[in-house]
Amino acid sequence: MARPGPLNLITDVPGLSVGQAEDAGARTGVTVVLADQPAVAAVDVRGGAPGTRETDLLAADTLVQAVDAVVLSGGSVYGLAAADGVAAWLGAQGRGFAFRSTDVTAPIVPGAILFDLANGGDKAWGEDPPYRRLGVEAARAARRAFALGTAGAGYGAMAGALKGGVGSASIVTDDGLTVGALAAVNSFGSAVAPGGRAFWAGAFEQDEEFGGLGPPGRRVASEDWGLAKIDPRARENTTLAVVAVDAALTPAQARRLAVMAQGGLARAIRPVHTPFDGDVVFVLSTAARPLPEPAALTLTRLGALAADTLARAVARGVHAATAWPGAEIAAWRDLAPLPLSD
């Protein structure tokens, strides 16, 4: 049986670390996934209102085949500057794509942003938004262990009508494959089924990692969205994710894994991939081990595991989230359980 890794975090995949930084006054933050060595990467964008950086570079036919980091940030368009900070920090250490004609390197740092500008934080930053600084702070703070819930890119997030946050999970198979996922959940849809506290992702839970309630035990009407954001405004919703594997993948294989991993968002959030969301899934391959043959079958296994693990990461992020001090919003822990039936 496959089991979660020692940390049950994306960093159970060898060769990765995660750093986070927050600005509590502005109610926003940044999460960076750093690769010890350049990692083959791909991306799949499904939301109708995405905000991204360097995603075109991840196509299988482009010059650069690997990245140094992936950055997830709050702040909408302002948050794209977080990747500038991470790139500057990496470049100062001599990391990045090397050119023969110069000693200067070009760190490859794709990223994506979510909208947290309307959450009541102090956004009066004038010409100096905090995101480049937060990117540097997050990179400097990168470790294998990191906080879930109201942290990093999930600090200012809302998951439907509940407080959202950063979640992560991992799985290790009997034959040694490791898959990890990290999600910053700021979705239009709800991660929780209507009328109670059970997560849509409950069927994939490991070791009661998000409450042990199991899958929703009741039928749901087709248009009963429960704790979704019923009256959304455009660009206020997004779930950003990074999925990582230790198996060596080509860019095309990584792209297929990203497509399959998007199924995890559909298992964990209802509705998802809406016109109001900017849902983005990145994939990283650290190539710590070869891809076992037959390659197509192993890739299928990895895709199924990635979707399940991402669904768990979404639920863990909402499960761990807490409301900002003084804010009148609900977190998952504030929900009343369903009464026992007769």
N, C-alpha and C positions, 0 to 999 in steps of 0.2 A: 504493500500500500504506500502511495505517495504521502508524504507528511510535510508540514511546514519546516522551514529551515530553523537554525538555532535562534535567530532573532525575529523570525516571521516578518522580515522587512526585505525590501528590494536589494539591500546590501548583503543579503545572503548569497547573491550572485558574486563570485570572486571578481575583484578588479573595480568595484564601485564604492563610492562614498557619497553621502548626502549632507549638504549644509543648508541651514535655514536662517533667515533674519526677518525681524518684524519691526514695524513702526506702530506702536500701540496707539499713539495720538492720532495718526492718520488711518488707523484700522486697515492695515495692508501689510503685505510681506512678500518674500521671495523664497523659492526653493530651487536649489541647483543639484543636479546629479552629475558628479564628476567621474570620469573614467581615468583609471591609473595610466592606461595606454589608450591611444586612439581606438575607438570602437566603431565597427560597422553600424550604420544607423539607417532608419527609414521612418516614414511618417504616413499616417492616414488621417485625413481631415473630413469629418462628417457633419459638423454643425453648420448652420446657415449664417452665422455671424462670427467667423474666426478672426483672430488676430495673431499673426505669426511672424517669425523672423527666420531666414535661411532655410525654409522648407523646400524651395526649388532645388537647392544644392543636394538634397537627399535622394534625388531621382537616380535610378540605377545606371543611367548613361552619362552621368556628370563626372568631372575630373576627380574631385575629392571623394574618397570612398569611406572615410571615417571621421568621427567627431571627437572633440575633447570634452564636451559637456553639453547638457541640455538644461535650459532654464525655464522654469514656470514662475509666473509673476502675477500679482494683482496689479491694479492700476490702469487697466485698459491700455490705450495707446501710450501712455506715459511709462507703463511697466516694461515696454520693449527695451528701454534703456538699461534694465537690469543685466541683460546679456552683454551690453557694452562693458559694464563693470567686471563681469566674469572674464570676458575676453582680455581686458587690460591686465587683470590679475594673472591669468595664464601666460600672457605674453611677457610679463615681467620676469617669469620663471623660465623663459625660453621654450615654452610649449606651444605647439601649433604646427601648421603646415609650413614646411621649410622650403626656401627658395635658394637656388644655387648662387644667385648674384648678390645676396645680401645676408647679413646675420639676423635680420628681423624676421620673426615668424608671424604667421597668421592663424591664431586659434580659431577653430571651427566650432561655433556655439549657436546652434539653432535654439529657438525658444517659442513660447506661446504665452498669451496673457488672458486673464479673466477680468470681468467687470466688477469692481467693488467700490466704485466712486460714489455711490448713493447710500452707503451704509451708516452715515452719520459721523464719520471720522473727520478730522480737520484736514481738508485738502487745499488750504490756502497756502500753497507752496510757491506761488509766483513762478519765477523762471528757474527754480531749483527743485524739481521733484526729487524724492528720496531714492529713486530706484537704482541709479548707478551705484550709489553708496551701499544700498542693501544688497546688490549683487556681489560687490566686493566682500562685504561682511559674511554673506552666506558661503561664498567660496572659501574664505579663511576658516570658517567653522565646520567644514566638511569632516564627517566622521562616519563610522559604520552604524552607530546607534543615533537615533534622532526622534524627536517628539512627533506624536500624532495629534490630530484634532485641530485646535485653534492655534496653528503654527504656520510659519513660512507662507507660501502662496495661499494657503487656506485660512490665514488669519482673518481676513475680511470677508470670507465666503459665506453664502447661504445656500443650503441644499433644499430647494423648494421653500417651504415656509419655516424650515428648521435651520439651525446653525450648521453650516457646512465646515469642511476642514480638509486636512491632509490625512490620507490613509495609505497604508502599505501592507503587503502580504507577500509570502513566498511559498513555494512548494518544491520538494526534492523527491524525485522518483527513485524507485528501487534500483534502477541502473545508473543513477548518479546525475541525471539531468537536473539542473536548477533553473527555475523560473521565478522572477520577482516582478512586482508591480507597485507603482506609486501613483496616487491620484490626488488632485486638488479639486474638490467637489463643490461647485458653485452652480448647480443645475437648476433649470426651470422645473424639471420634474422632481418627483419625490423618491427618495430611497426607501421609504417606509410605506407599507401597504395601508390602505384606508382603515380607520377605526381602531387602530391599536399601535403596537410598538414593533411588530415583526418586520424584518427587512425583506425586500424583494429578493435579495441575494441569499436568503436563509438556507436554501437547499445546498449551498456550496460552503457553508461555514465549517471551520476546523476548530475543534477544541473550545467551543463556546467563546470564540474570539470577539464576537460582537453581541453578547447577551444570551446566547444559547436558546433562543426562542424558536428556532426552526423556521421552515417556510411558512408563509401566511396560511392560516387554517380556515380560510373562508373564500367564497367566490366573490369576485369584484365585477361590478357593472362596467360595460365597455368604456364609458366616458366618466367613470369615477376615478379622478386623478388624486384623490386624497389630499396630501399636504404639498401639492405642487404650487407654483406661483401662478395663481389663477388669472391675475391681471398684469401680465409682464410688460415691461418696456424693452424695446430692442436693445441688444448688446449687454444686457445685465446678467446673462447666464452662460455658463460654460463648465464643462468638466475636462480638465487637462490630465493627461496620464503619460507615464513612461513605463514600458514593459522591458525587462532585460532577461537575457538568457546567457548561459555560459558556453553554449555550443557555438561553433564557428559557422556563421551564415554569410552568404553572398548578399549584396544589396537587394537583389530580386527576392531572395528568400526572406530577408528581413521585412520587405514590403508586404509579402503575403502574410507574415506573422502579424503585422500591424492591422491588416484587414480583418484577420480572424479575431484578434484581441478586442476589436470594437464590439464584438458580441458580448463581452463582459459588461459594457455600459448598458446594453439593452437588457441584460439580466438583472441589473442592479438599480436602474432608474426608470421611472415611468411618468410621462413620456420622455423620450430621449431623441437626440439628433433633430431637434425642432428648428424652425427658422430663427428662434431667439437664442439658441445655444451656439457656442463656438467650439464644439467638441473636437479634440485633437489627441491622437495616440501616437507617441514616439516609440520606436523599438531600438534597443541597443544590444549588440552581440559582442561580448568581451572575448570570445574565442579562447576560453581557458581549456577547452577540450574539443576534439573533432566532432562533427555531426555524424552520429551513428548511421550506418546503412541499414535498410534502404532509406535514402535521404528524404524522399517525398513522404514516406510514412512517418518518419521521425518529425518532420516539419508539421505534419498534421497533428501529431501528439502534442507538440509544443504549442501549436495554435489553440487547441482545446484547453490545455493547461493555462495558457495566458489569459484566455477569456474568463475562466473560473477564478483565477487569482486576481484579476483586475476587478471582478465583481466583489470579491471579498475586500479588496483594498478600499473600494468606494464605501461599503458598509462600515468598515473600521474607522474611516475618516469621520463619518457622521456620528457613529457611536461614541467616539472619543471627544467630540467637539463640546466646548462650553461657551456660554454667552460671554460677550465682552462685559467688563465691569460697568454696572449702571445701565446696561442696555435692556430694554423690555422686549426681548426676543426669546423664543423657546429653543432649547436644545433637546436632543433625543431623550436624555435622562429626565426631562421634565414631563414627558408624556405619561399619562395614566395607563396602566395595563388594562386590557379588556377584562370585564368581569367573567368569572367562570360560569359556563353554561350549566343549566340543570341537567 
